[in-house]
Amino acid sequence: MRRFVVLQVLSLSLFFLWVSAAWAKEPVTPQMTLQQAVGRALAINSALRLAEYDIDRAYEVRQFAADKVRYIPTGPATPEAEAAFNTLLQVDMGWQMAQKSYTAQEDTVVMAVYQAYNGVLGAREKVNSAQIAVESAEWQKKLAVAGNRAGTVSNMTMVQADAALSGGRAALDAACQSLDDAYQKFNQLVGLWPEDRPVLTDQPVYSPLTIDNLDTEVERAIEANPAVWLAGRKIDLAEISLNLYNFTDPNRIEPYQARKIDVDKALVSASDIQEQARKLVRSLYYAARQMEGQYTGVLEQVKIAEEALRVTRLKYDLGMATRAEVVRAEASLANARQSLVDITCQHEILKMAFRKPWAYAAAGSSF
């Protein structure tokens, strides 16, 4: 009996292993440009589809409210006329805001794709740098072992070589996990399976952020900001509601002063939103400029590392340098290039954020 149970359990285990293998999906590796990624993300983004429905719904509600307005009051009006006109104003603002929200959501999706695309590129470069660093640490360990056997390397140096190799392997493992996470975020945006590994063919190209006048650019960004636009419409709505106040209506439920306070509140709120938006634009500008200064320094480090590697390889060919020295020079160059890729990717995002800061803020909190 016991033998029969064991055979049953073994059979079930083999069955489930077979099912798991059958269900396992081979990762796909399609080539994908940045614009292709943006197109895929825009096509499948559910928030964008909902925003389209919001526009259609808001339009229908607006038309329904417009049919109830018999005339446009320009002064004290009957409660019915005031209510109908205020309702029309509110739903009309809702319709316009739905259109603004769609554009803002579209900008947010594009920003998120750029961030995720660059995130994969940066994570991939870190893995490459970590792999070369491990190879270099392995060569240093081999040299330490050989020297220790010959009596020219101390035990302390051996311990240090072991620690460097262990640290390098741990860094490589962390880099691989970061790359998997970067792919997962990107794949979710463009509609791929988490295990897929698309080949991203575009590389960010560095170009400085050039503007004629910072103050002009700040005001341009403020004018285009959906949150600032909405705050302005709320002021308009509060002022219209104040102008339509009917002192003769015996059923009014709030005093005239309350509506004046509503106008003041809307003004303060709009001013605060504008001020915060201005601060964000300026912060993004100076962050981009700071990144440009770092780029110059890292680019010089890459050039120095390239020259050092060239010389070391030449010496190796002539028998004047070891393989370990070549690998160490390769690791230095890979590390410098990784820093350059990171800065280039970050700078590209900052430039986009400077033009559309609302998308940068939304993408950072939603994706």
C-alpha positions as semicolon CSV with decimal commas, in nm:
position;residue;x (nm);y (nm);z (nm)
1;M;0,000;0,000;0,000
2;R;0,279;0,239;0,096
3;R;0,456;0,164;-0,232
4;F;0,135;0,245;-0,424
5;V;0,099;0,582;-0,248
6;V;0,461;0,669;-0,320
7;L;0,415;0,586;-0,687
8;Q;0,101;0,800;-0,699
9;V;0,278;1,096;-0,542
10;L;0,572;1,053;-0,779
11;S;0,340;1,039;-1,079
12;L;0,157;1,354;-0,973
13;S;0,487;1,535;-0,917
14;L;0,611;1,441;-1,264
15;F;0,278;1,550;-1,412
16;F;0,293;1,894;-1,254
17;L;0,656;1,935;-1,360
18;W;0,554;1,849;-1,716
19;V;0,264;2,097;-1,705
20;S;0,490;2,371;-1,570
21;A;0,738;2,308;-1,849
22;A;0,460;2,311;-2,106
23;W;0,325;2,638;-1,974
24;A;0,668;2,800;-1,953
25;K;0,706;3,073;-2,209
26;E;1,025;3,133;-2,401
27;P;1,134;3,498;-2,374
28;V;1,102;3,692;-2,698
29;T;1,366;3,942;-2,806
30;P;1,214;4,177;-3,063
31;Q;1,412;4,479;-3,172
32;M;1,242;4,798;-3,068
33;T;1,317;5,164;-3,128
34;L;1,216;5,431;-2,883
35;Q;0,936;5,556;-3,109
36;Q;0,804;5,204;-3,156
37;A;0,794;5,165;-2,780
38;V;0,604;5,494;-2,746
39;G;0,354;5,385;-3,012
40;R;0,290;5,051;-2,840
41;A;0,246;5,216;-2,500
42;L;0,001;5,476;-2,632
43;A;-0,200;5,206;-2,808
44;I;-0,251;4,988;-2,499
45;N;-0,257;5,238;-2,212
46;S;-0,586;5,191;-2,027
47;A;-0,573;5,532;-1,858
48;L;-0,555;5,692;-2,201
49;R;-0,856;5,492;-2,320
50;L;-1,051;5,597;-2,012
51;A;-0,955;5,959;-2,078
52;E;-1,109;5,928;-2,425
53;Y;-1,431;5,802;-2,271
54;D;-1,421;6,090;-2,023
55;I;-1,410;6,337;-2,313
56;D;-1,709;6,175;-2,482
57;R;-1,906;6,158;-2,159
58;A;-1,827;6,516;-2,061
59;Y;-1,941;6,635;-2,404
60;E;-2,275;6,456;-2,373
61;V;-2,330;6,603;-2,026
62;R;-2,243;6,949;-2,157
63;Q;-2,494;6,922;-2,440
64;F;-2,758;6,804;-2,196
65;A;-2,694;7,100;-1,967
66;A;-2,688;7,346;-2,260
67;D;-3,040;7,239;-2,360
68;K;-3,166;7,352;-2,018
69;V;-3,032;7,708;-2,047
70;R;-3,309;7,934;-2,178
71;Y;-3,106;8,255;-2,166
72;I;-2,767;8,376;-2,044
73;P;-2,806;8,590;-1,732
74;T;-2,585;8,897;-1,712
75;G;-2,691;9,021;-1,368
76;P;-2,915;8,907;-1,082
77;A;-3,115;8,617;-1,215
78;T;-3,390;8,384;-1,107
79;P;-3,273;8,085;-0,903
80;E;-3,368;7,852;-1,188
81;A;-3,174;8,051;-1,451
82;E;-2,875;8,089;-1,222
83;A;-2,870;7,719;-1,143
84;A;-2,900;7,618;-1,508
85;F;-2,628;7,857;-1,621
86;N;-2,391;7,761;-1,338
87;T;-2,443;7,397;-1,420
88;L;-2,358;7,463;-1,785
89;L;-2,042;7,648;-1,686
90;Q;-1,935;7,366;-1,458
91;V;-1,993;7,086;-1,708
92;D;-1,836;7,292;-1,988
93;M;-1,526;7,331;-1,774
94;G;-1,540;6,958;-1,709
95;W;-1,548;6,890;-2,082
96;Q;-1,250;7,116;-2,146
97;M;-1,065;6,961;-1,856
98;A;-1,130;6,613;-1,992
99;Q;-0,957;6,720;-2,313
100;K;-0,669;6,869;-2,115
101;S;-0,647;6,551;-1,905
102;Y;-0,620;6,339;-2,218
103;T;-0,328;6,544;-2,349
104;A;-0,163;6,540;-2,007
105;Q;-0,205;6,163;-1,979
106;E;-0,057;6,121;-2,326
107;D;0,244;6,329;-2,221
108;T;0,275;6,120;-1,906
109;V;0,280;5,792;-2,100
110;V;0,547;5,923;-2,337
111;M;0,756;6,041;-2,044
112;A;0,718;5,705;-1,869
113;V;0,830;5,518;-2,180
114;Y;1,139;5,738;-2,214
115;Q;1,222;5,678;-1,849
116;A;1,170;5,302;-1,875
117;Y;1,359;5,273;-2,206
118;N;1,654;5,465;-2,067
119;G;1,625;5,267;-1,745
120;V;1,685;4,943;-1,935
121;L;1,979;5,094;-2,123
122;G;2,138;5,216;-1,801
123;A;2,077;4,886;-1,618
124;R;2,222;4,688;-1,908
125;E;2,536;4,903;-1,903
126;K;2,572;4,842;-1,529
127;V;2,556;4,466;-1,583
128;N;2,827;4,490;-1,848
129;S;3,046;4,699;-1,621
130;A;2,991;4,460;-1,329
131;Q;3,078;4,157;-1,543
132;I;3,410;4,309;-1,647
133;A;3,478;4,411;-1,287
134;V;3,427;4,050;-1,176
135;E;3,663;3,928;-1,448
136;S;3,923;4,177;-1,328
137;A;3,875;4,067;-0,966
138;E;3,917;3,703;-1,071
139;W;4,248;3,785;-1,237
140;Q;4,363;3,972;-0,928
141;K;4,268;3,669;-0,719
142;K;4,471;3,440;-0,947
143;L;4,774;3,669;-0,913
144;A;4,732;3,682;-0,536
145;V;4,713;3,301;-0,511
146;A;5,022;3,259;-0,728
147;G;5,210;3,522;-0,532
148;N;5,108;3,372;-0,200
149;R;5,238;3,033;-0,307
150;A;5,565;3,194;-0,413
151;G;5,586;3,380;-0,085
152;T;5,569;3,725;-0,241
153;V;5,209;3,803;-0,142
154;S;5,090;3,820;0,218
155;N;4,782;3,649;0,359
156;M;4,627;3,993;0,410
157;T;4,651;4,058;0,037
158;M;4,483;3,722;-0,023
159;V;4,198;3,819;0,209
160;Q;4,160;4,150;0,029
161;A;4,152;3,977;-0,310
162;D;3,884;3,736;-0,182
163;A;3,679;4,025;-0,048
164;A;3,709;4,219;-0,374
165;L;3,594;3,916;-0,574
166;S;3,300;3,849;-0,340
167;G;3,200;4,215;-0,354
168;G;3,223;4,216;-0,734
169;R;3,004;3,909;-0,764
170;A;2,748;4,057;-0,526
171;A;2,746;4,379;-0,731
172;L;2,695;4,176;-1,048
173;D;2,403;3,990;-0,894
174;A;2,245;4,318;-0,783
175;A;2,298;4,466;-1,130
176;C;2,128;4,165;-1,292
177;Q;1,832;4,201;-1,059
178;S;1,809;4,570;-1,139
179;L;1,812;4,487;-1,510
180;D;1,529;4,236;-1,462
181;D;1,329;4,501;-1,275
182;A;1,397;4,759;-1,547
183;Y;1,277;4,516;-1,814
184;Q;0,967;4,433;-1,611
185;K;0,871;4,801;-1,588
186;F;0,937;4,860;-1,956
187;N;0,755;4,545;-2,069
188;Q;0,449;4,641;-1,867
189;L;0,430;4,973;-2,047
190;V;0,463;4,832;-2,398
191;G;0,255;4,517;-2,353
192;L;0,520;4,245;-2,335
193;W;0,553;3,956;-2,091
194;P;0,777;4,019;-1,787
195;E;1,027;3,756;-1,904
196;D;1,063;3,906;-2,253
197;R;1,391;4,077;-2,332
198;P;1,340;4,322;-2,621
199;V;1,652;4,451;-2,790
200;L;1,642;4,828;-2,752
201;T;1,818;4,973;-3,055
202;D;1,817;5,347;-2,982
203;Q;2,080;5,513;-2,767
204;P;2,031;5,856;-2,607
205;V;2,233;6,126;-2,776
206;Y;2,366;6,404;-2,559
207;S;2,290;6,763;-2,654
208;P;2,290;7,061;-2,418
209;L;1,966;7,226;-2,313
210;T;1,966;7,558;-2,497
211;I;1,714;7,835;-2,434
212;D;1,705;8,207;-2,510
213;N;1,557;8,322;-2,180
214;L;1,475;8,121;-1,868
215;D;1,194;8,349;-1,755
216;T;1,025;8,318;-2,093
217;E;1,053;7,940;-2,084
218;V;0,911;7,929;-1,733
219;E;0,606;8,128;-1,835
220;R;0,560;7,911;-2,143
221;A;0,556;7,602;-1,925
222;I;0,311;7,768;-1,685
223;E;0,076;7,857;-1,967
224;A;0,077;7,498;-2,094
225;N;0,041;7,337;-1,750
226;P;-0,299;7,160;-1,714
227;A;-0,311;7,214;-1,338
228;V;-0,255;7,588;-1,379
229;W;-0,522;7,599;-1,649
230;L;-0,773;7,427;-1,422
231;A;-0,695;7,666;-1,136
232;G;-0,766;7,958;-1,370
233;R;-1,101;7,811;-1,472
234;K;-1,198;7,775;-1,108
235;I;-1,137;8,146;-1,062
236;D;-1,361;8,219;-1,360
237;L;-1,634;7,997;-1,219
238;A;-1,617;8,159;-0,876
239;E;-1,635;8,510;-1,024
240;I;-1,932;8,422;-1,244
241;S;-2,110;8,270;-0,946
242;L;-2,047;8,593;-0,755
243;N;-2,182;8,811;-1,036
244;L;-2,498;8,604;-1,059
245;Y;-2,578;8,631;-0,689
246;N;-2,944;8,725;-0,641
247;F;-3,001;8,939;-0,331
248;T;-3,380;8,917;-0,376
249;D;-3,399;8,539;-0,369
250;P;-3,564;8,444;-0,038
251;N;-3,439;8,086;-0,068
252;R;-3,071;8,164;-0,106
253;I;-2,865;7,936;0,114
254;E;-2,541;8,134;0,144
255;P;-2,450;8,503;0,188
256;Y;-2,287;8,717;-0,079
257;Q;-1,972;8,741;0,133
258;A;-1,930;8,365;0,118
259;R;-1,908;8,378;-0,260
260;K;-1,652;8,658;-0,238
261;I;-1,448;8,433;-0,011
262;D;-1,473;8,158;-0,273
263;V;-1,318;8,395;-0,527
264;D;-1,036;8,483;-0,288
265;K;-0,972;8,115;-0,218
266;A;-0,958;8,036;-0,589
267;L;-0,712;8,321;-0,644
268;V;-0,484;8,205;-0,363
269;S;-0,498;7,844;-0,482
270;A;-0,416;7,941;-0,840
271;S;-0,128;8,160;-0,726
272;D;0,016;7,879;-0,516
273;I;-0,012;7,627;-0,803
274;Q;0,163;7,869;-1,038
275;E;0,440;7,935;-0,789
276;Q;0,504;7,565;-0,730
277;A;0,505;7,505;-1,105
278;R;0,757;7,784;-1,158
279;K;0,985;7,641;-0,890
280;L;0,971;7,298;-1,051
281;V;1,060;7,431;-1,397
282;R;1,354;7,628;-1,262
283;S;1,473;7,330;-1,056
284;L;1,463;7,108;-1,363
285;Y;1,658;7,363;-1,563
286;Y;1,937;7,394;-1,309
287;A;1,946;7,015;-1,261
288;A;1,995;6,974;-1,636
289;R;2,271;7,237;-1,640
290;Q;2,444;7,066;-1,348
291;M;2,425;6,735;-1,534
292;E;2,588;6,898;-1,834
293;G;2,885;6,997;-1,620
294;Q;2,916;6,640;-1,495
295;Y;2,892;6,509;-1,851
296;T;3,199;6,704;-1,958
297;G;3,405;6,561;-1,673
298;V;3,291;6,201;-1,728
299;L;3,351;6,229;-2,102
300;E;3,712;6,320;-2,027
301;Q;3,737;6,016;-1,797
302;V;3,614;5,795;-2,081
303;K;3,875;5,937;-2,318
304;I;4,150;5,884;-2,061
305;A;4,033;5,527;-1,995
306;E;4,020;5,452;-2,369
307;E;4,374;5,575;-2,415
308;A;4,494;5,380;-2,111
309;L;4,338;5,062;-2,248
310;R;4,490;5,120;-2,591
311;V;4,837;5,159;-2,440
312;T;4,793;4,857;-2,211
313;R;4,683;4,634;-2,499
314;L;4,982;4,749;-2,702
315;K;5,214;4,665;-2,413
316;Y;5,043;4,327;-2,377
317;D;5,105;4,251;-2,743
318;L;5,473;4,338;-2,689
319;G;5,495;4,125;-2,376
320;M;5,529;4,426;-2,147
321;A;5,193;4,390;-1,967
322;T;4,989;4,103;-1,825
323;R;4,639;3,993;-1,912
324;A;4,532;4,103;-1,567
325;E;4,645;4,458;-1,642
326;V;4,447;4,456;-1,967
327;V;4,132;4,340;-1,791
328;R;4,180;4,603;-1,520
329;A;4,202;4,872;-1,788
330;E;3,890;4,730;-1,954
331;A;3,707;4,748;-1,621
332;S;3,806;5,111;-1,575
333;L;3,677;5,196;-1,922
334;A;3,351;5,005;-1,867
335;N;3,293;5,190;-1,540
336;A;3,353;5,528;-1,706
337;R;3,123;5,441;-1,995
338;Q;2,852;5,331;-1,755
339;S;2,869;5,670;-1,581
340;L;2,848;5,844;-1,919
341;V;2,541;5,643;-2,022
342;D;2,373;5,718;-1,687
343;I;2,432;6,091;-1,721
344;T;2,320;6,096;-2,085
345;C;1,996;5,912;-2,002
346;Q;1,920;6,132;-1,702
347;H;1,998;6,449;-1,897
348;E;1,760;6,347;-2,176
349;I;1,479;6,296;-1,923
350;L;1,551;6,630;-1,756
351;K;1,532;6,808;-2,092
352;M;1,192;6,652;-2,158
353;A;1,079;6,735;-1,807
354;F;1,180;7,098;-1,851
355;R;0,947;7,123;-2,150
356;K;0,659;6,930;-1,986
357;P;0,710;6,925;-1,609
358;W;0,356;6,800;-1,539
359;A;0,433;6,480;-1,731
360;Y;0,756;6,431;-1,535
361;A;0,575;6,468;-1,203
362;A;0,291;6,237;-1,305
363;A;0,517;5,969;-1,456
364;G;0,729;5,964;-1,144
365;S;0,429;5,894;-0,923
366;S;0,225;5,671;-1,150
367;F;0,474;5,436;-1,309
